[in-house]
Amino acid sequence: MAQDLVDGLLIKARSHLPPPSEPLGKLSKRDRKGVAVIKLKNPPVNSLSLEVLTEFVISLEKLENDKTFRGVIVTSDCPGIFSAGLDLTEMCGKSQAHYAEFWRAVQELWLRLYLSNLVLIAAINGVSPAGGCLISLTCDYRVLADNPKYNIGLNETLLGVVAPSWFKDTLVNTVGHRTAERALQLGLLFPPAEALRVGMVDQVVPEDQVHSTALSVMAQWLAVPDHARQLTKSLMRKPTADRLVKQRDADIQYFLQFVSRDSIQKSLRMYLDKLRQKKG
Ligand SMILES: CCCCC/C=C\C/C=C\CC/C=C/CC(=O)SCCNC(=O)CCNC(=O)[C@H](O)C(C)(C)COP(=O)(O)OP(=O)(O)OC[C@H]1O[C@@H](n2cnc3c(N)ncnc32)[C@H](O)[C@@H]1OP(=O)(O)O
C-alpha cells in the first residue's frame, strides 16, 4: 500500500542533470502521490559539492512550495555510500569568496532540511560520515541498512577540523549531550548496531528492506495532521535553527578564518591525499 505513495526525484551534480527540455520533476504524477524520493547521485561517493548542495536546496524548495507534497525520503543512488559528506576539494586551495559561497550553501541546506514542513525520512543505504550524517540527522526519522561497513557519525576531528556549533546542536538534539560530546571529540563513526544503541538512527533493517521500511514509517508520520505535526516540529527545532539564523554572516566569517589557516589546509590536503593513495 505504502508503495503507492512514492515517486522519484534525482538530485545530481549539475553536469549530470538532464537537459532543460527534460525537467527534473514529473509534477502531475507526483501531485497525486504526495511523497517524493530524493536520491543523491554524485558519483563516486556522493560528496556534497557546491553544485549538489545548490541542487538539493532547489529541489527541496520546489517540493515545499508544492502543497501536494507531504513527505520526502532521502536516500542514495551510489551503491554502499549514502554520502561522503562535504566535498573536501571545495575547502582546499580555493579563494575566500569560494569558501564563503560554499559555506552559505551548507548553511542553507541545513536550514531548509532542519526546518522543513515536509516529513523527511532518511533511508540510509551506505556509509555516512560527517556531512552525510548531518543530512540524515536533519530528517525526522532514520532507517539504516544493516551492513557492518555502513558507519555513520560526525568524524570531523579525525580530519583535523571541527564540527561547527550547529552540527553539534543537531547531534545533541538527537543523541543527548554526553553521547554527542564523546562522539564529537573522538570523531566516532558508529557501525549500525552501535548507531541504533546510541540513538543516532531509529531503526536498523536488512539492506533490502530499507526502502520499504522508510515507506511504512512515512505512512505512520503522514497519519498525523500536518498542521499539528509541523508546529510541533517547529517548537522542537526552531530555537536551534534560530541560533544560526541570527549569526549567519558571523558563522561564515568564522569558517573563512578557520579553513584558511595553513594548519587546517595542511590537514585537509593530507586527508585527501590519504584517501587518494588508499587505492595505490
Ligand atoms: C571552536 C572553533 C570552531 C570552528 C568551526 C568553524 C568552522 C568549521 C570548519 C570546518 C568544518 C568542516 C566540516 C566538514 C564536514 C565534512 O563533511 S568533511 C568530509 C568528511 N568525509 C569523510 O571523512 C569521508 C571521506 N571519504 C571516505 O572515507 C571514503 O571515500 C568513503 C566515503 C568511505 C568511500 O570509500 P571508497 O573506498 O568507496 O572510495 P574512495 O575512498 O576510493 O573515494 C573515491 C574518490 O572520492 C574521493 N572522496 C572521498 N570522499 C571525499 C570527500 N568528502 N570530498 C571529496 N572527495 C572525496 C576520494 O578522494 C577518491 O578520489 P580519487 O582518488 O580522485 O578517485
Ligand as a Chemical Component Dictionary entry (heavy atoms), coordinates in Angstrom:
data_LIG
# 
_chem_comp.id                   LIG 
_chem_comp.type                 NON-POLYMER 
_chem_comp.pdbx_formal_charge   0 
_chem_comp.three_letter_code    LIG 
# 
loop_
_chem_comp_atom.comp_id 
_chem_comp_atom.atom_id 
_chem_comp_atom.alt_atom_id 
_chem_comp_atom.type_symbol 
_chem_comp_atom.charge 
_chem_comp_atom.model_Cartn_x 
_chem_comp_atom.model_Cartn_y 
_chem_comp_atom.model_Cartn_z 
_chem_comp_atom.pdbx_ordinal 
LIG C1  C1  C 0 35.883 26.475 18.017 1  
LIG C2  C2  C 0 36.272 26.528 16.569 2  
LIG C3  C3  C 0 35.145 26.041 15.711 3  
LIG C4  C4  C 0 35.444 26.372 14.293 4  
LIG C5  C5  C 0 34.419 25.771 13.392 5  
LIG C6  C6  C 0 34.343 26.580 12.203 6  
LIG C7  C7  C 0 34.212 26.083 11.058 7  
LIG C8  C8  C 0 34.193 24.627 10.765 8  
LIG C9  C9  C 0 35.284 24.243 9.843  9  
LIG C10 C10 C 0 35.266 23.162 9.136  10 
LIG C11 C11 C 0 34.146 22.203 9.189  11 
LIG C12 C12 C 0 34.270 21.283 8.051  12 
LIG C13 C13 C 0 33.183 20.288 8.091  13 
LIG C14 C14 C 0 33.276 19.220 7.367  14 
LIG C15 C15 C 0 32.228 18.196 7.297  15 
LIG C16 C16 C 0 32.512 17.144 6.268  16 
LIG O1  O1  O 0 31.590 16.575 5.758  17 
LIG S1  S1  S 0 34.121 16.829 5.810  18 
LIG C17 C17 C 0 34.066 15.344 4.865  19 
LIG C18 C18 C 0 34.260 14.165 5.750  20 
LIG N1  N1  N 0 34.162 12.964 4.981  21 
LIG C19 C19 C 0 34.922 11.895 5.208  22 
LIG O2  O2  O 0 35.712 11.843 6.095  23 
LIG C20 C20 C 0 34.744 10.753 4.246  24 
LIG C21 C21 C 0 35.946 10.587 3.387  25 
LIG N2  N2  N 0 35.760 9.504  2.425  26 
LIG C22 C22 C 0 35.824 8.202  2.759  27 
LIG O3  O3  O 0 36.020 7.823  3.885  28 
LIG C23 C23 C 0 35.658 7.220  1.639  29 
LIG O4  O4  O 0 35.847 7.888  0.419  30 
LIG C24 C24 C 0 34.279 6.521  1.615  31 
LIG C25 C25 C 0 33.148 7.527  1.654  32 
LIG C26 C26 C 0 34.175 5.560  2.812  33 
LIG C27 C27 C 0 34.154 5.707  0.301  34 
LIG O5  O5  O 0 35.236 4.828  0.192  35 
LIG P1  P1  P 0 35.585 4.175  -1.219 36 
LIG O6  O6  O 0 36.712 3.231  -0.982 37 
LIG O7  O7  O 0 34.346 3.637  -1.831 38 
LIG O8  O8  O 0 36.005 5.401  -2.143 39 
LIG P2  P2  P 0 37.402 6.185  -2.135 40 
LIG O9  O9  O 0 37.831 6.451  -0.743 41 
LIG O10 O10 O 0 38.367 5.469  -3.011 42 
LIG O11 O11 O 0 36.977 7.565  -2.767 43 
LIG C28 C28 C 0 36.713 7.686  -4.168 44 
LIG C29 C29 C 0 37.109 9.072  -4.603 45 
LIG O12 O12 O 0 36.325 10.033 -3.907 46 
LIG C30 C30 C 0 37.160 10.947 -3.236 47 
LIG N3  N3  N 0 36.477 11.387 -1.990 48 
LIG C31 C31 C 0 36.076 10.649 -0.985 49 
LIG N4  N4  N 0 35.453 11.392 -0.045 50 
LIG C32 C32 C 0 35.503 12.665 -0.487 51 
LIG C33 C33 C 0 35.032 13.903 0.036  52 
LIG N5  N5  N 0 34.372 14.004 1.200  53 
LIG N6  N6  N 0 35.253 15.008 -0.678 54 
LIG C34 C34 C 0 35.885 14.949 -1.866 55 
LIG N7  N7  N 0 36.365 13.799 -2.422 56 
LIG C35 C35 C 0 36.160 12.667 -1.744 57 
LIG C36 C36 C 0 38.435 10.170 -2.958 58 
LIG O13 O13 O 0 39.495 11.053 -2.723 59 
LIG C37 C37 C 0 38.558 9.396  -4.238 60 
LIG O14 O14 O 0 39.067 10.274 -5.206 61 
LIG P3  P3  P 0 40.024 9.764  -6.385 62 
LIG O15 O15 O 0 41.178 9.039  -5.723 63 
LIG O16 O16 O 0 40.448 11.012 -7.064 64 
LIG O17 O17 O 0 39.167 8.846  -7.205 65 
# 
loop_
_chem_comp_bond.comp_id 
_chem_comp_bond.atom_id_1 
_chem_comp_bond.atom_id_2 
_chem_comp_bond.value_order 
_chem_comp_bond.pdbx_ordinal 
LIG C1  C2  SING 1  
LIG C2  C3  SING 2  
LIG C3  C4  SING 3  
LIG C4  C5  SING 4  
LIG C5  C6  SING 5  
LIG C6  C7  DOUB 6  
LIG C7  C8  SING 7  
LIG C8  C9  SING 8  
LIG C9  C10 DOUB 9  
LIG C10 C11 SING 10 
LIG C11 C12 SING 11 
LIG C12 C13 SING 12 
LIG C13 C14 DOUB 13 
LIG C14 C15 SING 14 
LIG C15 C16 SING 15 
LIG C16 O1  DOUB 16 
LIG C16 S1  SING 17 
LIG S1  C17 SING 18 
LIG C17 C18 SING 19 
LIG C18 N1  SING 20 
LIG N1  C19 SING 21 
LIG C19 O2  DOUB 22 
LIG C19 C20 SING 23 
LIG C20 C21 SING 24 
LIG C21 N2  SING 25 
LIG N2  C22 SING 26 
LIG C22 O3  DOUB 27 
LIG C22 C23 SING 28 
LIG C23 O4  SING 29 
LIG C23 C24 SING 30 
LIG C24 C25 SING 31 
LIG C24 C26 SING 32 
LIG C24 C27 SING 33 
LIG C27 O5  SING 34 
LIG O5  P1  SING 35 
LIG P1  O6  DOUB 36 
LIG P1  O7  SING 37 
LIG P1  O8  SING 38 
LIG O8  P2  SING 39 
LIG P2  O9  DOUB 40 
LIG P2  O10 SING 41 
LIG P2  O11 SING 42 
LIG O11 C28 SING 43 
LIG C28 C29 SING 44 
LIG C29 O12 SING 45 
LIG C29 C37 SING 46 
LIG O12 C30 SING 47 
LIG C30 N3  SING 48 
LIG C30 C36 SING 49 
LIG N3  C31 SING 50 
LIG N3  C35 SING 51 
LIG C31 N4  DOUB 52 
LIG N4  C32 SING 53 
LIG C32 C33 SING 54 
LIG C32 C35 DOUB 55 
LIG C33 N5  SING 56 
LIG C33 N6  DOUB 57 
LIG N6  C34 SING 58 
LIG C34 N7  DOUB 59 
LIG N7  C35 SING 60 
LIG C36 O13 SING 61 
LIG C36 C37 SING 62 
LIG C37 O14 SING 63 
LIG O14 P3  SING 64 
LIG P3  O15 DOUB 65 
LIG P3  O16 SING 66 
LIG P3  O17 SING 67 
# 
